[in-house]
């Protein structure tokens, strides 16, 4: 499994997404859109807007949160095959 997380230090939903991955021992590579040249453009090019966090799982872009609802714990648990309380 190859997982990249596009995020930023100021992003609350990004912190929640990374906590979820770390809790379930899911390895990932993080790309900070504020400090990595071209990263923000990559997000915009692939999802049509500057919306983070974004997961790129085996080349597929996935938005792991819903605006106004936050991180999608149940959906991401199912996607990664981990338990969800």
N, C-alpha and C positions, 0 to 999 in steps of 0.2 A: 504494500500500500504506500503510495506517494502522496503526502498531504502537505500543502502549503497554505499558510494562513496570512492573508493580507490584513494588516491592522495598523493602529496608531496608539501611542501611549495614553492619549487623552480619551480614548474611546471606551466607554463603560461596557457596551455590548462585546467589544473585543476582549476585554478582561474576563468577562463571563465565559466567552467561547473558549479561551485558553484554559480557564479553570476546569471546564468540562473535559477538555482533552487530557489535561494533566491528571485529573481524578481517575480517569479510565486508562491511564498509561498509553495513550495514543500518541505516537511520535509524529512530530510535525516540524516544518521549517517555517519560521516567521519572517515576513517581509514587512517592514515598517514603511508605510507609504509616505511618511514625512521625511525620512532620511535615506531612502533608497531611490536613486535617480531612475525615473521611468516607471516606478511602481504605481503611482496614482494614475498615470496614463493607461497602464495595463488594466487596472480595474475599470476605468471608464470605457476602454475599448471593448472589454468583454461583457460588461453588465449594463452599459449605457448611462451610468451615473457614478458619482464618487460615493459609493456606499460600502461601508465596512462594518463588521468583519466580512470577509469573503473566504470561503474554503475553495481550494482547487484540489480535488481528489482524483488522482489518476487522470489528470488533464481536464476534468469536468468542473466548471465553476458552479458553486453552490452558495446561496445566501442562507446562512444558518440562523437568521433572526428575522422577525417581522416587525417593521416600524410600529411603535406603540405597544407592542406585545413583548419585545425583548427576544432573548435567545430561545430557540425552539428545542428545548430539552428532549421531549418525547420523540420528535422527528429525527433528531441527530442521534439519539440512542438507538433507534431502529436502523438508521443508515449504517452506523458503525458496529451494530450487533452487540451493544453493551446494555446492561440492566438499567431500567429507569424506574425509580420508586413510584 
